[in-house]
Amino acid sequence: KATRLSRYFDYIQQMVDLFDDRVEYSYSEHLRAFWEACQDIGLERHRDGPACLNERGTAYLDHHHSMNVLVARIRKLTRQQWYRRGARDRRELAKQQEIRVCNYFEALSELYSRITIVRVDFHYRPETQGRLRVERVFDDLDELIYEHRRNPIFDHLIGHIYSVEQGDRNDGGGYHIHAAYFFNGNEVRGDVYKAIQLGELWKDITHGQGYVHSCNHDKEQYGDECGIGRIRRGDRSIRRNVHKAVKYLVKDAQHLRLRPEGARCLRTGNLKRSRRGCDA
């Protein structure tokens, strides 16, 4: 008899295909438990769906019974210490990153009396998400950062924060990049126009497959808690709001389930007085 959980394994082969031996990935504890369970029970590709041998190893179980075996093994693995430690480690990392991005902004504030902050989210269109590989996201981010050095959009850029995340594809999230840009506020005033320019650039980089959500277009909705747009160094209350805005970039809720080994999900700029911010 099929368990309630096994009914959710309609896309099991796509999940198995995530594990590509040709590319070194770092996996979340959820995917690691799934993959180890597949290997432990000897799950193999079959016409009616992945299946495994019975306990005696004499015959293959049907797909639904194989999924029951897989679920049972996953449940055992999720009770192990390494699995439970994954969520704790992620929460601790998120706290450290919150401190890092807040300190980064404070350091910029010491260098510039006025800062224009532009907050955008770089997305991919829903029809693209289904076949989008995480390597492509990091490649597009690298190209975006390369534009810092040559594109006039980034004139007077003094700092930046990028964070790569993965939402639920079903609600239109999927892979996306949170970004905060810090411009010299004595030179740049048009934060909404900057967001529009960034949207056009992202569309070019993704060959029309990407779009941008601009927080600056609707900044009035934040009222007294607004932490974007043009701010003055001396306004302490707004600086607290900026802290809240940049902390959102590193929240734990939408971490990557897999990423290329060595890829950095959080990128910030160097701290120095310069015409353009450089990636660090």
C-alpha positions as CSV (number, residue, x, y, z in Angstrom):
1,K,0.0,0.0,0.0
2,A,1.3,3.5,-0.9
3,T,1.9,5.9,2.0
4,R,0.6,9.4,1.9
5,L,4.1,10.7,1.4
6,S,4.8,8.5,-1.6
7,R,2.1,10.3,-3.6
8,Y,4.3,13.3,-3.7
9,F,7.0,11.5,-5.6
10,D,5.6,12.2,-9.1
11,Y,8.8,14.1,-10.0
12,I,11.2,11.7,-8.3
13,Q,13.4,11.2,-11.4
14,Q,13.9,15.0,-11.8
15,M,15.0,15.1,-8.2
16,V,17.5,12.3,-8.8
17,D,18.8,14.1,-11.9
18,L,19.8,17.0,-9.7
19,F,22.8,15.0,-8.5
20,D,25.2,15.5,-11.4
21,D,28.5,13.8,-11.0
22,R,30.0,16.2,-13.6
23,V,29.6,19.2,-11.3
24,E,30.7,19.5,-7.7
25,Y,27.8,20.8,-5.6
26,S,27.3,21.7,-2.0
27,Y,23.9,20.3,-0.9
28,S,21.4,21.3,1.8
29,E,20.8,18.8,4.5
30,H,17.4,18.1,2.9
31,L,18.9,17.1,-0.5
32,R,21.7,15.3,1.2
33,A,19.3,13.1,3.1
34,F,17.3,12.4,0.0
35,W,20.4,11.4,-2.0
36,E,21.9,9.3,0.7
37,A,18.6,7.5,1.1
38,C,18.4,6.8,-2.7
39,Q,21.9,5.3,-2.6
40,D,21.3,3.3,0.6
41,I,18.3,1.5,-0.9
42,G,19.8,1.2,-4.4
43,L,17.2,3.2,-6.2
44,E,17.4,2.7,-10.0
45,R,15.7,4.1,-13.1
46,H,12.8,2.0,-14.4
47,R,10.1,2.5,-17.0
48,D,7.3,3.0,-14.5
49,G,9.4,5.2,-12.2
50,P,12.5,4.6,-10.0
51,A,12.5,1.4,-8.1
52,C,14.6,-0.7,-5.7
53,L,15.1,-4.4,-4.9
54,N,13.2,-6.1,-2.1
55,E,15.0,-6.9,1.2
56,R,16.2,-10.3,-0.1
57,G,17.5,-8.7,-3.3
58,T,15.7,-11.2,-5.5
59,A,13.2,-8.9,-7.3
60,Y,12.3,-5.3,-7.9
61,L,9.5,-3.7,-5.9
62,D,7.0,-1.6,-7.9
63,H,7.4,2.1,-7.9
64,H,5.0,3.0,-5.1
65,H,6.5,0.4,-2.7
66,S,10.0,1.6,-3.6
67,M,8.9,5.1,-2.6
68,N,7.7,3.8,0.7
69,V,11.1,2.2,1.3
70,L,12.7,5.5,0.3
71,V,10.5,7.5,2.7
72,A,11.3,5.2,5.6
73,R,15.0,5.6,5.0
74,I,14.7,9.4,4.7
75,R,12.9,9.5,8.1
76,K,15.8,7.6,9.7
77,L,18.4,9.9,8.2
78,T,16.5,13.0,9.3
79,R,16.8,11.9,12.9
80,Q,20.6,11.8,12.8
81,Q,22.7,14.6,14.3
82,W,24.3,15.9,11.0
83,Y,20.8,16.5,9.6
84,R,19.6,18.4,12.7
85,R,22.8,20.5,12.8
86,G,22.1,21.8,9.2
87,A,19.3,24.1,10.2
88,R,21.2,25.4,13.3
89,D,24.2,26.1,11.2
90,R,22.2,28.1,8.7
91,R,20.5,30.2,11.4
92,E,23.9,31.0,12.9
93,L,25.3,31.9,9.5
94,A,22.3,34.2,8.9
95,K,23.0,36.0,12.2
96,Q,26.6,36.5,11.2
97,Q,25.7,37.8,7.8
98,E,23.2,40.2,9.4
99,I,26.0,41.7,11.4
100,R,28.3,41.8,8.3
101,V,25.9,43.7,6.1
102,C,24.9,46.2,8.8
103,N,28.6,46.9,9.6
104,Y,29.2,47.3,5.9
105,F,26.5,49.9,5.6
106,E,27.8,51.7,8.7
107,A,31.3,51.8,7.3
108,L,29.9,53.4,4.1
109,S,28.1,55.9,6.1
110,E,31.3,57.0,7.8
111,L,32.8,57.7,4.3
112,Y,29.9,59.5,2.7
113,S,27.5,62.1,4.2
114,R,24.7,61.2,1.8
115,I,23.9,57.8,0.3
116,T,21.3,56.9,-2.3
117,I,20.2,53.3,-1.7
118,V,18.5,51.3,-4.5
119,R,16.9,48.0,-3.6
120,V,16.0,45.6,-6.3
121,D,15.3,41.9,-6.7
122,F,16.5,40.2,-9.9
123,H,14.1,37.4,-11.0
124,Y,13.7,35.0,-13.9
125,R,10.4,34.6,-15.7
126,P,8.3,31.6,-14.7
127,E,8.7,29.8,-18.0
128,T,12.5,30.0,-17.6
129,Q,12.6,28.7,-14.0
130,G,11.7,25.1,-14.9
131,R,14.9,24.6,-16.9
132,L,17.1,27.1,-15.0
133,R,20.3,25.7,-13.5
134,V,21.9,27.3,-10.6
135,E,25.2,27.7,-12.5
136,R,23.4,30.1,-14.8
137,V,22.3,32.3,-11.9
138,F,25.9,32.6,-10.7
139,D,27.1,33.3,-14.2
140,D,24.6,36.0,-14.7
141,L,25.6,37.5,-11.3
142,D,29.2,37.5,-12.3
143,E,28.3,39.3,-15.6
144,L,26.3,41.9,-13.6
145,I,29.2,42.5,-11.3
146,Y,31.5,42.9,-14.3
147,E,29.3,45.7,-15.5
148,H,30.2,47.7,-12.4
149,R,33.5,48.5,-14.0
150,R,32.4,49.6,-17.4
151,N,28.7,50.6,-17.4
152,P,27.7,54.3,-16.7
153,I,24.7,53.0,-14.7
154,F,27.2,52.4,-11.9
155,D,28.9,55.8,-12.0
156,H,29.3,56.9,-8.4
157,L,28.6,53.5,-7.0
158,I,30.3,53.2,-3.6
159,G,29.0,49.8,-2.4
160,H,26.7,46.9,-3.1
161,I,25.3,43.7,-1.6
162,Y,24.1,40.7,-3.6
163,S,22.4,37.6,-2.1
164,V,21.4,34.6,-4.2
165,E,18.3,32.8,-3.0
166,Q,15.9,30.1,-4.0
167,G,12.1,30.4,-3.4
168,D,9.3,28.1,-4.2
169,R,9.0,27.8,-8.0
170,N,5.2,27.2,-7.7
171,D,4.6,30.7,-6.2
172,G,6.8,32.4,-8.8
173,G,9.9,32.6,-6.7
174,G,12.5,30.1,-7.8
175,Y,16.1,31.3,-8.2
176,H,16.5,35.1,-7.6
177,I,19.0,37.6,-6.5
178,H,18.4,40.3,-3.8
179,A,20.5,43.4,-4.4
180,A,21.2,46.7,-2.6
181,Y,23.2,49.4,-4.3
182,F,24.8,52.3,-2.5
183,F,25.5,55.4,-4.6
184,N,27.2,58.7,-3.5
185,G,24.2,60.7,-2.6
186,N,25.9,64.0,-3.4
187,E,26.1,62.8,-7.0
188,V,23.1,60.5,-7.5
189,R,19.5,61.5,-6.5
190,G,17.2,59.5,-8.9
191,D,16.8,56.2,-7.1
192,V,13.7,55.1,-9.1
193,Y,15.4,55.9,-12.4
194,K,18.4,53.8,-11.3
195,A,16.1,50.9,-10.6
196,I,14.6,51.2,-14.1
197,Q,18.1,51.2,-15.6
198,L,19.1,48.1,-13.6
199,G,16.0,46.4,-14.8
200,E,16.9,47.0,-18.5
201,L,20.5,45.8,-17.8
202,W,19.2,42.6,-16.2
203,K,16.9,42.0,-19.2
204,D,20.0,42.3,-21.5
205,I,22.1,40.0,-19.4
206,T,19.4,37.3,-19.2
207,H,18.5,37.7,-22.9
208,G,15.0,38.8,-22.1
209,Q,14.4,36.0,-19.6
210,G,14.8,38.1,-16.5
211,Y,12.8,40.9,-14.8
212,V,13.3,43.2,-11.8
213,H,11.2,44.1,-8.8
214,S,12.0,47.5,-7.5
215,C,11.4,48.4,-3.9
216,N,12.2,52.0,-4.6
217,H,9.1,52.4,-6.8
218,D,6.9,51.8,-3.8
219,K,9.1,53.2,-1.0
220,E,6.2,55.4,0.3
221,Q,4.4,52.3,1.5
222,Y,7.2,51.8,4.1
223,G,6.3,55.1,5.8
224,D,8.5,56.0,8.8
225,E,10.3,52.6,8.4
226,C,11.6,53.4,4.9
227,G,15.3,52.6,4.7
228,I,15.9,53.2,0.9
229,G,16.2,56.2,-1.3
230,R,18.5,59.2,-0.5
231,I,19.5,59.3,3.2
232,R,21.7,61.6,5.3
233,R,24.4,60.3,7.6
234,G,23.1,62.2,10.6
235,D,19.6,60.7,10.5
236,R,19.9,57.8,13.1
237,S,16.3,56.6,12.7
238,I,16.7,56.1,9.0
239,R,20.0,54.2,9.5
240,R,18.1,51.8,11.7
241,N,15.6,51.3,8.9
242,V,18.5,50.6,6.5
243,H,19.7,47.9,8.9
244,K,16.3,46.3,8.6
245,A,16.4,46.5,4.8
246,V,19.8,45.0,4.4
247,K,19.1,42.2,6.9
248,Y,16.2,41.1,4.7
249,L,18.8,40.2,2.0
250,V,20.4,37.5,4.2
251,K,17.3,36.0,5.8
252,D,17.4,32.2,6.4
253,A,14.0,31.5,4.8
254,Q,15.0,31.0,1.2
255,H,18.5,29.5,1.2
256,L,19.9,27.6,-1.8
257,R,19.2,23.9,-1.6
258,L,22.3,23.3,-3.8
259,R,25.0,25.5,-5.1
260,P,28.2,25.0,-7.1
261,E,31.1,24.1,-4.7
262,G,32.9,27.3,-3.7
263,A,30.2,29.6,-5.0
264,R,29.5,32.6,-2.7
265,C,25.8,33.4,-2.2
266,L,26.6,36.7,-0.5
267,R,28.7,39.3,-2.2
268,T,29.7,42.8,-0.9
269,G,31.8,45.6,-2.3
270,N,35.2,46.8,-1.0
271,L,35.3,49.7,1.4
272,K,37.1,52.5,-0.2
273,R,36.5,55.9,-1.7
274,S,36.2,55.3,-5.4
275,R,34.1,56.1,-8.4
276,R,32.9,52.5,-8.7
277,G,32.4,49.7,-6.1
278,C,34.5,46.6,-6.7
279,D,33.4,43.1,-5.8
280,A,35.0,41.5,-2.7
